[in-house]
Amino acid sequence: MPRDKTPVQVTVKKRAPRKAATAAIKSITNFSSFVGPEKRAALIAQAAYFRAEKRGFAPGHETADWLAAEHEVDARLLRAESPPRV
């Protein structure tokens, strides 16, 4: 006769947010002081256009292009805003 196993309750500890992630979030909110929202949107639109052009303007990827361009522009702005590492 097999033994009945009692269910084991697993507890998962949540990790504290990393300091680097916290600093990145704070600097993202400072984009407006570095680049205005109109300029940021123009940079994103330009990057999305170049992504679509590289793909041959195949339809159905507009949202993916925009989101990838948004990520790319935000990363570039973060790198430009952060002080150089020594």
Secondary structure per residue as TSV (DSSP state, phi and psi in degrees):
chain	resnum	aa	ss	phi	psi
A	1	M	-	360.0	125.1
A	2	P	-	-71.9	147.3
A	3	R	-	-77.1	145.7
A	4	D	-	-79.9	127.4
A	5	K	-	-92.1	135.2
A	6	T	-	-85.0	140.8
A	7	P	-	-65.0	139.2
A	8	V	-	-98.9	128.9
A	9	Q	-	-92.6	122.7
A	10	V	-	-100.7	129.2
A	11	T	-	-105.8	135.3
A	12	V	-	-110.7	123.7
A	13	K	-	-85.5	134.0
A	14	K	-	-86.3	135.8
A	15	R	-	-86.0	149.4
A	16	A	-	-70.6	146.9
A	17	P	-	-62.1	144.3
A	18	R	-	-70.0	149.7
A	19	K	H	-64.4	-37.4
A	20	A	H	-65.1	-40.0
A	21	A	H	-65.9	-39.6
A	22	T	H	-64.6	-41.4
A	23	A	H	-65.2	-38.1
A	24	A	H	-65.0	-40.7
A	25	I	H	-64.1	-41.9
A	26	K	H	-64.0	-39.6
A	27	S	H	-73.2	-28.0
A	28	I	H	-63.8	-39.1
A	29	T	H	-69.5	-17.1
A	30	N	T	-90.3	6.2
A	31	F	H	-58.3	-36.1
A	32	S	H	-62.3	-30.2
A	33	S	H	-79.1	-25.9
A	34	F	H	-87.4	-49.7
A	35	V	S	-135.8	132.6
A	36	G	-	-67.2	160.2
A	37	P	H	-62.1	-32.8
A	38	E	H	-68.1	-42.0
A	39	K	H	-66.6	-41.0
A	40	R	H	-61.6	-44.8
A	41	A	H	-63.5	-37.3
A	42	A	H	-66.7	-40.7
A	43	L	H	-64.1	-40.3
A	44	I	H	-65.6	-44.0
A	45	A	H	-61.5	-41.5
A	46	Q	H	-64.9	-44.1
A	47	A	H	-64.7	-39.5
A	48	A	H	-65.3	-39.1
A	49	Y	H	-61.1	-45.7
A	50	F	H	-65.1	-34.4
A	51	R	H	-65.3	-44.3
A	52	A	H	-65.3	-39.0
A	53	E	H	-63.2	-42.0
A	54	K	H	-62.7	-31.6
A	55	R	T	-85.7	-4.1
A	56	G	T	83.5	21.9
A	57	F	S	56.0	33.9
A	58	A	-	-65.7	131.4
A	59	P	T	-71.4	158.3
A	60	G	T	99.3	0.6
A	61	H	-	-121.5	18.0
A	62	E	H	-63.3	-45.5
A	63	T	H	-66.6	-42.2
A	64	A	H	-63.5	-40.3
A	65	D	H	-62.4	-44.6
A	66	W	H	-64.2	-45.8
A	67	L	H	-65.6	-39.8
A	68	A	H	-66.7	-39.9
A	69	A	H	-66.5	-38.4
A	70	E	H	-60.7	-45.1
A	71	H	H	-63.5	-43.1
A	72	E	H	-63.5	-45.8
A	73	V	H	-66.1	-43.9
A	74	D	H	-61.4	-40.1
A	75	A	H	-65.3	-42.0
A	76	R	H	-63.5	-40.9
A	77	L	H	-67.0	-37.5
A	78	L	H	-65.0	-42.5
A	79	R	H	-64.9	-38.3
A	80	A	H	-69.6	-31.1
A	81	E	H	-83.3	-29.1
A	82	S	S	-77.4	147.8
A	83	P	-	-69.5	151.7
A	84	P	-	-66.2	145.2
A	85	R	-	-85.9	143.0
A	86	V	-	-107.8	360.0
